[in-house]
Amino acid sequence: MGMSQDTLMKFLKEGFPDAEITLTDLAGDDNHWQAEIVSARFAGLPRVRQHQMVYEALQGHMGGVLHALALKTRAP
């Protein structure tokens, strides 16, 4: 059982209300997602911190119901 696109998008939109978010289901199984997130909140931050912010927005679901998430993050 994976995480649906709607559920994943809900977490990401709550964490990054200003962001432009594109989700891609890499394997067609709701378990392997790619998220491209463009948010002003990422400005000036190193990529590792940007990704930590995304994991925080997922509220502990990474590694549980969400098995794999490829991230592309950047400021506008």
C-alpha positions in Angstrom: 0.0 0.0 0.0 1.5 3.2 -1.1 0.6 6.9 -0.8 -1.8 8.2 -3.3 -1.0 11.3 -5.4 -3.8 13.2 -3.7 -2.4 12.5 -0.2 1.2 13.2 -1.1 0.1 16.5 -2.8 -1.9 17.4 0.3 1.1 17.1 2.6 3.3 19.0 0.2 0.8 21.8 -0.4 0.4 22.2 3.4 4.1 22.4 3.8 4.7 24.6 0.8 1.6 26.6 0.1 3.4 29.0 -2.3 5.1 26.2 -4.3 4.7 24.9 -7.8 4.6 21.1 -7.3 4.8 18.4 -10.0 4.4 14.8 -9.0 5.4 11.8 -11.2 4.6 8.2 -10.3 7.8 6.6 -11.4 6.6 3.0 -11.2 2.8 3.2 -11.5 2.5 1.7 -8.0 1.9 4.7 -5.6 5.2 3.8 -3.9 7.9 5.4 -6.1 7.3 9.1 -6.6 9.3 12.0 -8.0 8.4 15.4 -6.6 9.6 18.6 -8.3 9.0 21.5 -5.9 9.7 25.1 -6.7 9.3 27.3 -3.6 10.6 30.7 -2.5 11.2 29.0 0.9 14.2 27.2 -0.7 16.0 30.5 -1.6 19.6 30.5 -0.3 19.4 27.1 1.3 21.6 24.1 0.5 19.9 21.2 -1.3 20.2 18.9 1.8 18.2 21.5 3.9 15.6 21.8 1.1 15.1 18.1 1.2 14.9 18.0 5.0 12.1 20.6 4.8 10.2 18.3 2.4 10.7 15.3 4.7 9.4 17.4 7.6 6.3 18.4 5.6 5.6 14.7 5.1 5.2 14.3 8.9 7.0 11.0 9.3 5.4 9.2 6.3 8.7 8.9 4.4 10.0 5.3 4.7 6.6 4.1 6.0 3.7 4.3 3.5 5.9 6.3 1.3 8.8 4.1 0.2 10.7 6.1 -2.4 10.6 9.8 -3.2 13.0 11.4 -5.7 13.3 15.1 -5.0 14.0 18.0 -7.2 13.9 21.2 -5.3 14.7 24.8 -6.2 13.8 28.4 -5.6 11.9 30.2 -8.4 
